[in-house]
Every structure is written in structure tokens, then in C-alpha cells.
Amino acid sequence: MARTKDFDENEVLNKAIAIFWHKGYNGTSMQDLVDGLGISRSSLYDTYSDKHTLFIKALESYQAKGSAKVCTLINDAGSAKETIKKLLELIAGELLDDQKHKGCFMVNAEVEVAPHDPEVSKMVCQNDQQVEDAFYLVIKKGQESGEIANKQDARALARFTFNTVKGIRVTAKSTTDKSVFDDIIKLAMATLD
């Protein structure tokens, strides 16, 4: 008979995200996870089998939460430009509120782990494509309504906007000067005129 888990898996994944995000994948030991997750080593191995599997689950959880936020904002927003500006401001705001300057967990995984790990690389590429596609749909809608100029291809604008998001996420690791992000967002929005 299978044993029931004596812990909340979502809570454990949230703690794992925090640990990996703070220490990085390579800087996190199994002992760090045992100490930080509040579960026994045997429960950790029984549930996740190894550090890599737990990292993948944590990254999936982080990605799902991020996608849900983006989808909610896209579905609730009015105009295309307003939607894009709100997305950029949301991303910058969350990063600026982070006192530890951790940046984005997904971007950190992309830089640290993806070059050597095909599974993480695939996850990052799928996430990137999802976000780019979300920007594309909003930009295309804005071009069709006349709100966004048709001078540039909608896909190219989506890629530029998403690259701006990645730049914001990396820049937030080294500065908390809000005016830097305000300038980046202002210039990114100007590309839509």
C-alpha cells in the first residue's frame, strides 16, 4: 500500500523555488533542500527521487504561476498598448520589490542550467515561445484595430518586446533605480507608435 504524503506538495515546491532561486541550481545541496523544505530526506527522495527532478518540478510550478498572471492581465486589460505597458510595469515592479535582487527564476535557469541540460533548455524555450506568442496576439490585435502602427511586423515587435522583458529581468539583478526601468518601458512603448 502506498504511503500518503505528510506534507503539502505546493508548499514544498514554493520553498524549493525560493531555495533554488536564492542559491542557484549548482549552489543548492541536498542538505540545503532537506533543511529548507522541512521534510525528511527520505520523503524528499520518495517524492522527487533527486535534486534535478525537484528543480524541474519547481521550475514548472514557477512557470505555471507566471503564465497565469500574464493570461489574467491580457484577458482583463482593455487596449493593446495598455496591456503591454501593464505587463512591462508588472514585471519591473515585481523585480524592483525584490530586496534580494534574485532576478527571474526562469531567466536564471536559462543562464545557469539550460546550456548543459536539454530538459531545462526545452522548458525555457517553451516558456519563451508562450510569452512571445502572448505579446504577438496583443500586438496583432492592436494593429488590426489601428491602435498600434503597422510599420513593423507583429512577430518582430513581439520578439523585441519579449527581449525587452528579458533585459529588464537581468538588469534588475544589478539596479533598483526605478527611473532605469521607466526609461526602458517608455522606449519599448514608443516602438509601437
C-alpha positions as CSV (number, residue, x, y, z in Angstrom):
1,M,0.0,0.0,0.0
2,A,1.3,3.4,-1.0
3,R,2.1,5.8,1.8
4,T,0.3,9.1,2.0
5,K,2.4,12.3,1.9
6,D,2.6,14.1,5.3
7,F,3.3,17.5,3.7
8,D,1.7,19.9,1.3
9,E,3.5,19.5,-2.1
10,N,2.6,23.0,-3.2
11,E,4.2,24.4,-0.1
12,V,7.3,22.3,-0.6
13,L,7.5,23.4,-4.3
14,N,7.2,27.1,-3.2
15,K,10.0,26.6,-0.7
16,A,12.1,24.8,-3.3
17,I,11.6,27.7,-5.7
18,A,12.9,30.1,-3.1
19,I,15.9,27.9,-2.3
20,F,16.9,27.3,-5.9
21,W,16.2,30.9,-6.8
22,H,18.4,32.2,-4.0
23,K,21.3,29.7,-4.3
24,G,21.0,28.6,-7.9
25,Y,20.8,25.0,-9.0
26,N,24.5,24.3,-8.7
27,G,24.8,26.1,-5.4
28,T,22.0,24.2,-3.8
29,S,22.9,20.9,-2.0
30,M,20.5,18.2,-0.9
31,Q,21.2,19.2,2.6
32,D,20.1,22.8,1.8
33,L,16.8,21.3,0.5
34,V,16.3,19.0,3.5
35,D,16.9,21.9,5.8
36,G,14.8,24.4,3.9
37,L,11.9,22.3,2.8
38,G,11.1,21.0,6.3
39,I,10.7,17.4,5.1
40,S,12.8,14.3,5.7
41,R,15.5,13.2,3.3
42,S,13.6,10.0,2.7
43,S,10.4,11.9,1.9
44,L,12.3,14.1,-0.5
45,Y,13.8,11.1,-2.3
46,D,10.5,9.2,-2.2
47,T,8.6,12.1,-3.8
48,Y,11.1,13.6,-6.2
49,S,13.9,11.0,-6.5
50,D,16.7,13.6,-6.9
51,K,17.6,17.2,-6.9
52,H,17.1,17.6,-10.7
53,T,13.6,16.2,-10.6
54,L,12.7,18.6,-7.8
55,F,14.3,21.5,-9.7
56,I,12.2,20.6,-12.8
57,K,9.0,20.5,-10.7
58,A,9.9,23.8,-9.1
59,L,10.5,25.4,-12.5
60,E,7.2,24.0,-13.8
61,S,5.4,25.5,-10.8
62,Y,7.0,28.9,-11.2
63,Q,6.3,28.9,-15.0
64,A,2.6,28.0,-14.4
65,K,2.1,30.8,-11.9
66,G,3.8,33.3,-14.2
67,S,1.7,32.2,-17.2
68,A,-1.5,32.5,-15.1
69,K,-0.6,36.1,-14.2
70,V,0.2,37.0,-17.8
71,C,-3.1,35.4,-19.0
72,T,-5.1,37.2,-16.4
73,L,-3.6,40.6,-17.3
74,I,-4.1,40.0,-21.0
75,N,-7.7,38.9,-20.6
76,D,-8.6,41.7,-18.2
77,A,-6.9,44.6,-20.0
78,G,-8.5,47.0,-22.4
79,S,-6.4,48.3,-25.2
80,A,-3.4,46.6,-26.7
81,K,-0.9,49.3,-25.7
82,E,-2.4,49.4,-22.2
83,T,-2.0,45.7,-21.9
84,I,1.7,45.7,-23.0
85,K,2.5,48.6,-20.7
86,K,0.8,46.9,-17.7
87,L,2.8,43.7,-18.4
88,L,6.1,45.6,-18.6
89,E,5.3,47.6,-15.5
90,L,4.2,44.4,-13.6
91,I,7.4,42.7,-14.4
92,A,9.6,45.7,-13.5
93,G,7.6,46.3,-10.3
94,E,7.9,42.7,-9.1
95,L,11.6,42.8,-9.7
96,L,12.1,46.2,-8.0
97,D,10.2,44.9,-5.0
98,D,12.6,42.0,-4.5
99,Q,15.1,43.1,-1.9
100,K,17.4,40.2,-2.7
101,H,17.8,41.1,-6.4
102,K,17.2,37.5,-7.5
103,G,16.1,38.4,-11.0
104,C,13.7,36.0,-12.7
105,F,13.9,32.3,-11.7
106,M,13.3,31.2,-15.3
107,V,16.0,33.5,-16.8
108,N,18.4,32.4,-14.0
109,A,17.7,28.7,-15.0
110,E,18.2,29.7,-18.7
111,V,21.6,31.1,-18.0
112,E,22.9,28.6,-15.4
113,V,21.3,25.3,-16.2
114,A,19.8,25.3,-19.8
115,P,23.2,25.3,-21.7
116,H,24.0,21.9,-20.1
117,D,20.6,20.4,-19.5
118,P,18.3,19.6,-22.5
119,E,15.2,19.2,-20.3
120,V,15.6,22.7,-18.8
121,S,16.5,24.1,-22.2
122,K,13.3,22.7,-23.7
123,M,11.2,24.2,-20.8
124,V,12.8,27.6,-21.2
125,C,12.3,27.6,-24.9
126,Q,8.6,26.6,-24.5
127,N,8.1,29.3,-21.9
128,D,9.8,31.9,-24.1
129,Q,7.6,30.9,-27.0
130,Q,4.5,31.2,-24.9
131,V,5.3,34.7,-23.7
132,E,6.3,35.8,-27.2
133,D,3.1,34.4,-28.6
134,A,1.1,36.3,-25.9
135,F,2.8,39.6,-26.9
136,Y,2.2,38.7,-30.6
137,L,-1.5,38.2,-30.1
138,V,-1.9,41.5,-28.3
139,I,0.2,43.4,-30.8
140,K,-1.6,41.8,-33.8
141,K,-5.0,42.8,-32.2
142,G,-3.6,46.4,-31.7
143,Q,-2.5,46.5,-35.3
144,E,-5.9,45.3,-36.6
145,S,-7.7,47.9,-34.5
146,G,-5.3,50.7,-35.7
147,E,-4.0,51.3,-32.2
148,I,-0.5,50.0,-33.0
149,A,1.2,51.1,-36.2
150,N,1.7,48.5,-39.0
151,K,5.2,49.8,-39.8
152,Q,6.8,46.7,-38.2
153,D,5.8,43.0,-38.4
154,A,3.8,42.0,-35.4
155,R,6.0,38.9,-34.8
156,A,9.2,41.1,-34.9
157,L,7.6,43.6,-32.4
158,A,6.6,40.7,-30.1
159,R,10.2,39.3,-30.2
160,F,11.6,42.8,-29.5
161,T,9.1,43.3,-26.6
162,F,9.9,39.9,-25.1
163,N,13.6,40.6,-25.4
164,T,13.0,43.8,-23.5
165,V,11.3,41.8,-20.8
166,K,14.4,39.6,-20.5
167,G,16.6,42.6,-20.4
168,I,14.5,44.1,-17.6
169,R,14.8,40.8,-15.7
170,V,18.6,40.7,-16.0
171,T,19.0,44.5,-15.3
172,A,17.0,44.1,-12.0
173,K,19.8,41.9,-10.6
174,S,22.1,44.9,-10.5
175,T,20.0,48.0,-10.0
176,T,16.9,49.2,-8.2
177,D,16.7,52.6,-9.8
178,K,13.1,52.8,-10.9
179,S,13.9,55.5,-13.5
180,V,16.1,53.0,-15.4
181,F,13.0,50.7,-15.9
182,D,10.7,53.7,-16.6
183,D,13.0,54.7,-19.4
184,I,13.2,51.1,-20.8
185,I,9.4,50.8,-20.7
186,K,8.9,54.3,-22.3
187,L,11.2,53.4,-25.2
188,A,9.7,50.0,-25.7
189,M,6.2,51.5,-25.9
190,A,7.5,54.1,-28.4
191,T,8.3,51.2,-30.8
192,L,4.5,50.5,-31.1
193,D,3.7,54.0,-32.4
